[in-house]
Amino acid sequence: MTTDLFAEDLNSVIRQHSETLAKQLYAQRESLFPPDAKKQMRKFTSGEAAALLGVNDSYLRKLHLDGKGPSPETTAGNRRLYSARDLQDLRQLLEKTARKPGDYLPGRREGDHLQIIGVMNFKGGSGKTTTSAHLAQRLALTGYRVLAIDLDPQASMTALHGVQPEFDLPEGGTLYDAIRYESPAPIRSVIRRTYIPNLDLIPGNLELMEFEHETPRALAQGNAGLFFFRVRDALAQVDADYDVVVIDCPPQLGFLTMSALSAATGVLVTIHPEMLDVMSMSQFLRMTADLMDVIADSGADMSHDWMRYLLTRYEPSDAPQNRIVAFLRTMYGDNVLNAPMLKSTAISDAGLTKQTLYEVDRSAFTRSTYDRAVESLNAVNDEISALIQKTWRRG
């Protein structure tokens, strides 16, 4: 213990720094998204809209000229701009004359079960939140009804969607409310609409840690029941409302992660292809397997539709990374997604303004940098979409 006259209590310093940072972040949000500090999704060019819908730009232009579907905004240069809501309205229109059901509305049909995707890794910097946020947004923009759940107390995915936990969630409002042991709230009470049609959010904040603290007490008192089913049972309340749930899991193997894993139908493990990360992953996988054995022994069905590894922050010109990628592909084969998520300054630059790459305008970046990053993200997310379709015995 220090006897320095000028020493300060560490907890006081940390709390002061936390409060100062929170105020600065709030001020930044106010300046970025005036006048009411609400985020909005940008408009899409006709080329982007056509690509998202899976049609030709010329066909989209013809629909507009024929007066079919929503009327896009027209700029001074005669460019057509479509909102995310316009895209959804066009999907509804195009589906009516589609060659086969699901061409434009790819979501569930009768007999299809809800897809719950747990995105996980317990090592920081693996791109877990970046993956979760872009996956949820891409699925929503391509016609799925999506619920994104931030189960990470650090709440990065929440912040990306324009919610600042310290200011916007003073009295709860996370999944904890729906999975706590005493008087759980209906899950619908914590679901928020986002500025993207088809995408709802359950935000996260530090309150989620309460579940980690309360579960051991509940287990000791014999009141926890099958605690690992709490996320699954909460989601059952809104099963019919969504096609896909994307869960950004905490970066550790606690009770929240175990409950999310028990609910998941698909598991996505992010891997940064560096040797230290791969060594950590070895321990992570072993611990995960041990914990899942315990859950399975309690009578849980731990079967999943799929599990995949996603290579993140990948640099194709990095020879050591390429060796590790080859090593992982040799070892795990088809369990490694074909598409890697490339390392890109565009993704980190977008994050500076609390946006995903799908939200920022292409003109804000060097075109080649932006296009390369978006193509990489789309390839990853569309491969996961194909897995979903395959699970539903389509595609």
C-alpha positions in Angstrom: 0.0 0.0 0.0 1.5 3.4 -1.0 2.0 6.1 1.6 2.5 8.9 -1.0 0.7 12.0 0.1 -0.5 12.6 -3.5 -1.8 9.1 -4.0 -5.5 8.7 -5.0 -7.7 5.7 -4.5 -7.6 3.7 -7.7 -11.4 3.2 -7.7 -12.0 6.9 -7.4 -9.7 7.6 -10.3 -11.3 4.9 -12.5 -14.8 6.1 -11.7 -13.9 9.7 -12.5 -12.3 8.6 -15.8 -15.4 6.5 -16.6 -17.8 9.4 -16.0 -15.7 11.9 -18.0 -15.5 9.5 -20.9 -19.2 8.8 -20.8 -20.0 12.5 -21.0 -17.6 13.0 -23.9 -19.2 10.1 -25.8 -22.6 11.5 -25.2 -21.5 14.9 -26.4 -20.0 13.3 -29.5 -23.2 11.5 -30.3 -25.2 14.7 -29.9 -22.9 16.4 -32.4 -22.9 13.5 -34.9 -26.6 12.8 -34.9 -28.4 16.2 -34.3 -31.0 17.4 -33.6 -32.5 14.6 -31.5 -29.3 12.4 -31.4 -31.1 9.6 -33.3 -29.3 7.6 -35.9 -30.7 7.1 -39.4 -29.7 4.6 -42.1 -28.2 6.3 -45.2 -29.9 6.0 -48.6 -28.7 3.5 -51.2 -27.8 4.3 -54.8 -29.8 2.4 -57.4 -26.8 0.2 -58.0 -26.6 -0.7 -54.3 -30.3 -1.2 -54.1 -30.3 -3.5 -57.1 -27.5 -5.6 -55.7 -29.2 -5.9 -52.3 -32.5 -7.0 -54.1 -30.7 -9.3 -56.5 -32.0 -7.6 -59.7 -30.5 -5.5 -62.5 -30.4 -1.7 -62.1 -32.2 -1.4 -65.4 -35.1 -3.5 -64.1 -35.2 -1.3 -61.0 -35.3 1.8 -63.2 -38.2 0.3 -65.3 -40.2 -0.3 -62.1 -39.7 3.3 -61.2 -40.7 4.5 -64.7 -43.8 2.3 -64.7 -44.9 3.7 -61.3 -44.5 0.4 -59.5 -43.3 0.3 -56.0 -42.0 3.2 -53.9 -40.7 6.4 -55.5 -37.0 6.8 -54.9 -35.5 10.2 -54.0 -34.0 11.8 -57.2 -30.9 14.0 -56.8 -29.9 17.0 -58.9 -27.7 14.7 -61.0 -30.8 12.5 -61.7 -29.4 9.7 -59.4 -32.0 7.6 -57.7 -31.6 7.0 -54.0 -33.6 4.3 -52.1 -34.2 4.1 -48.4 -34.0 0.8 -46.4 -37.8 1.0 -46.1 -38.1 1.4 -49.9 -36.0 -1.8 -50.3 -38.4 -3.7 -48.0 -41.4 -2.4 -49.9 -39.8 -3.5 -53.2 -39.1 -6.9 -51.7 -42.8 -7.3 -50.9 -43.7 -6.3 -54.5 -41.1 -8.5 -56.2 -42.0 -11.5 -54.2 -45.5 -11.5 -55.6 -44.2 -12.3 -59.1 -41.1 -14.3 -58.0 -40.2 -17.5 -59.9 -40.0 -19.3 -56.6 -41.0 -18.4 -53.1 -38.3 -16.8 -51.1 -36.4 -15.1 -54.0 -36.9 -11.7 -52.4 -38.2 -12.6 -48.9 -35.7 -15.3 -47.8 -37.1 -15.7 -44.2 -38.8 -18.6 -42.6 -41.7 -20.5 -44.0 -44.0 -23.0 -42.3 -41.9 -25.7 -40.6 -38.7 -23.7 -40.5 -37.2 -23.2 -37.0 -35.8 -19.9 -35.7 -32.1 -19.6 -36.4 -30.2 -18.4 -33.3 -26.6 -17.6 -34.1 -24.1 -17.2 -31.2 -21.0 -15.3 -32.1 -18.3 -16.0 -29.7 -14.6 -15.9 -28.7 -13.1 -15.0 -25.4 -10.1 -13.2 -26.6 -10.3 -9.4 -27.3 -9.6 -8.1 -30.8 -11.0 -11.2 -32.6 -13.6 -9.1 -34.4 -16.6 -10.6 -32.5 -18.7 -7.5 -32.2 -17.8 -6.2 -35.7 -18.9 -9.6 -37.1 -22.2 -9.6 -35.1 -23.2 -6.1 -36.0 -22.4 -6.4 -39.7 -24.1 -9.9 -39.9 -27.3 -8.6 -38.3 -27.5 -5.6 -40.5 -26.7 -7.5 -43.7 -29.3 -10.1 -43.0 -31.9 -7.4 -42.3 -31.0 -5.5 -45.5 -31.4 -8.7 -47.5 -34.9 -9.4 -46.2 -34.6 -11.4 -43.0 -36.4 -10.4 -39.8 -33.6 -10.1 -37.4 -33.2 -9.6 -33.6 -29.7 -8.6 -32.5 -28.9 -9.3 -28.9 -25.9 -7.6 -27.1 -25.0 -10.1 -24.4 -21.6 -8.5 -23.8 -21.6 -6.2 -20.7 -19.1 -3.9 -22.6 -22.0 -3.2 -25.0 -20.0 -2.3 -28.1 -22.7 -3.6 -30.5 -25.3 -1.5 -28.5 -23.2 1.7 -29.0 -22.8 0.9 -32.7 -26.6 1.1 -33.0 -26.9 4.5 -31.4 -27.7 3.5 -27.9 -25.3 4.7 -25.1 -25.8 2.4 -22.1 -24.8 5.0 -19.4 -27.4 7.5 -20.6 -30.1 5.5 -22.4 -30.4 2.5 -20.1 -30.4 4.0 -16.6 -33.0 1.5 -15.3 -32.3 -1.7 -17.2 -33.6 -2.6 -20.6 -31.2 -5.5 -21.4 -31.8 -9.2 -21.7 -31.0 -9.5 -18.0 -34.5 -8.2 -17.3 -36.0 -11.2 -19.2 -33.7 -13.9 -17.7 -33.3 -12.8 -14.1 -34.5 -15.2 -11.4 -36.9 -12.9 -9.6 -39.8 -11.5 -11.5 -38.4 -11.8 -15.1 -39.9 -9.3 -17.5 -41.5 -10.2 -20.9 -38.7 -10.2 -23.5 -40.8 -7.8 -25.7 -40.3 -5.1 -23.0 -36.6 -4.9 -23.7 -36.7 -5.1 -27.6 -36.1 -1.8 -29.4 -36.8 -1.0 -33.0 -33.7 0.3 -34.8 -33.3 2.7 -37.7 -33.0 -0.3 -40.1 -36.3 -2.0 -41.1 -36.4 -5.7 -40.1 -33.7 -5.2 -37.4 -34.6 -5.0 -33.7 -32.1 -4.8 -30.9 -31.9 -5.9 -27.3 -29.1 -3.7 -25.9 -26.5 -4.6 -23.3 -24.8 -2.8 -20.4 -23.0 -3.7 -17.2 -26.3 -4.9 -15.6 -25.8 -8.2 -17.5 -23.1 -9.0 -15.0 -25.8 -9.5 -12.4 -26.7 -12.8 -14.1 -23.1 -14.0 -13.5 -23.4 -13.0 -9.8 -26.9 -14.3 -9.2 -26.6 -17.7 -10.8 -24.1 -19.2 -8.3 -26.4 -17.9 -5.4 -29.5 -19.4 -7.1 -27.7 -22.7 -7.7 -26.5 -22.8 -4.1 -30.1 -22.2 -2.9 -31.5 -24.7 -5.4 -33.5 -22.0 -7.2 -31.7 -21.8 -10.5 -33.5 -24.6 -12.2 -32.0 -25.3 -15.6 -30.3 -21.9 -15.7 -28.8 -22.6 -19.1 -32.2 -22.6 -20.7 -33.1 -19.0 -19.6 -32.1 -17.4 -22.9 -33.8 -20.1 -24.9 -37.0 -19.8 -22.9 -37.0 -16.0 -23.2 -36.6 -16.2 -27.0 -39.4 -18.7 -27.2 -41.8 -15.8 -26.4 -40.9 -14.1 -29.7 -40.2 -17.1 -31.8 -42.8 -16.2 -34.5 -41.6 -12.6 -34.8 -38.1 -13.3 -36.3 -36.2 -15.4 -38.8 -32.8 -15.0 -37.3 -31.4 -14.0 -33.9 -27.8 -12.8 -33.7 -26.2 -12.9 -30.2 -23.0 -11.1 -29.5 -21.7 -13.3 -26.6 -19.6 -12.0 -23.7 -15.8 -12.5 -24.2 -15.6 -15.1 -21.4 -17.1 -18.5 -20.7 -19.6 -17.5 -17.9 -23.2 -18.3 -17.2 -24.4 -15.9 -19.9 -22.3 -17.5 -22.6 -23.4 -21.0 -21.5 -27.1 -20.0 -21.6 -26.6 -18.4 -25.1 -24.8 -21.5 -26.3 -27.7 -23.7 -25.1 -30.1 -21.5 -27.1 -28.0 -21.3 -30.2 -28.8 -23.3 -33.4 -25.6 -22.1 -35.0 -22.3 -21.1 -33.5 -19.8 -18.8 -35.2 -16.3 -18.6 -33.6 -14.1 -15.7 -34.7 -10.4 -16.3 -35.1 -7.7 -13.8 -35.7 -5.0 -15.9 -37.5 -2.1 -15.2 -35.3 -0.3 -17.9 -33.3 -1.1 -16.4 -29.9 -4.7 -16.3 -30.8 -4.8 -19.8 -32.1 -3.1 -21.0 -28.9 -5.7 -19.2 -26.8 -8.4 -20.8 -28.9 -7.1 -24.2 -28.1 -7.8 -23.6 -24.4 -11.1 -21.8 -25.2 -12.4 -24.8 -27.2 -11.4 -27.2 -24.4 -13.1 -25.2 -21.7 -16.2 -24.8 -23.9 -16.4 -28.5 -24.5 -16.0 -29.3 -20.7 -18.7 -26.8 -19.8 -21.1 -28.2 -22.5 -20.5 -31.7 -21.2 -21.7 -30.5 -17.8 -24.8 -29.0 -19.5 -25.5 -32.1 -21.6 -25.2 -34.3 -18.4 -28.0 -32.2 -17.0 -30.3 -33.3 -19.8 -29.8 -30.5 -22.3 -29.8 -31.3 -26.0 -26.6 -29.7 -27.2 -27.0 -30.5 -30.9 -26.5 -27.6 -33.3 -27.3 -27.1 -37.0 -23.8 -25.8 -37.7 -20.6 -24.5 -36.2 -18.1 -22.5 -38.2 -14.9 -20.6 -37.7 -14.5 -17.2 -39.2 -11.1 -15.8 -40.0 -11.1 -12.1 -39.0 -8.7 -9.2 -39.5 -7.0 -11.3 -42.2 -4.2 -9.8 -44.2 -3.6 -11.8 -47.4 -0.1 -10.4 -47.8 1.0 -11.6 -44.4 3.0 -14.8 -44.9 2.8 -16.0 -41.2 -1.0 -15.5 -41.3 -1.3 -17.4 -44.5 0.5 -20.4 -42.9 -1.9 -20.3 -39.9 -4.9 -20.1 -42.3 -3.6 -23.1 -44.2 -3.0 -25.0 -40.9 -6.6 -24.2 -39.8 -8.2 -25.2 -43.1 -6.2 -28.4 -43.2 -7.3 -29.2 -39.6 -10.9 -28.1 -39.7 -11.8 -28.3 -43.4 -15.3 -27.1 -44.2 -15.8 -25.9 -40.6 -13.8 -22.8 -41.6 -15.8 -20.4 -43.7 -14.5 -20.0 -47.2 -14.7 -16.2 -47.0 -12.4 -14.4 -44.5 -13.1 -11.0 -43.0 -10.2 -8.8 -44.3 -8.5 -6.4 -42.1 -9.5 -2.9 -43.3 -9.0 0.7 -42.2 -12.5 1.4 -43.6 -14.1 -0.7 -40.9 -12.1 0.9 -38.1 -12.6 4.4 -39.6 -16.4 3.8 -39.7 -16.3 2.8 -36.1 -14.9 6.2 -35.2 -18.4 7.6 -35.8 -20.1 4.6 -34.2 -21.2 3.2 -37.6 -20.8 0.0 -39.5 -19.5 -0.1 -43.0 -23.0 -0.6 -44.3 -24.0 2.7 -42.7 -21.3 5.0 -44.0 -21.3 6.5 -47.5 -18.8 5.1 -50.0 -17.7 8.6 -50.8 -16.2 8.9 -47.3 -13.4 6.5 -48.3 -11.0 5.7 -51.0 -13.3 3.7 -53.3 -10.9 0.7 -53.7 -10.5 0.5 -49.9 -14.3 0.7 -49.3 -15.2 -1.7 -52.1 -12.6 -4.3 -50.9 -13.9 -4.2 -47.3 -17.6 -4.3 -48.3 -17.0 -7.2 -50.7 -15.2 -9.1 -47.9 -18.1 -8.5 -45.4 -20.8 -9.4 -48.0 -19.0 -12.6 -48.8 -18.8 -13.6 -45.2 -22.4 -12.7 -44.4 -23.9 -14.2 -47.6 -22.0 -17.5 -46.8 -23.7 -17.5 -43.4 -27.1 -16.7 -45.1 -26.5 -19.7 -47.4 -26.0 -21.9 -44.2 -29.3 -20.7 -42.9 -31.0 -21.5 -46.1 -29.4 -25.0 -46.1 -30.6 -25.6 -42.6 -34.1 -24.8 -43.8 -33.5 -27.3 -46.7 -33.4 -24.6 -49.3 -30.7 -23.3 -51.6 
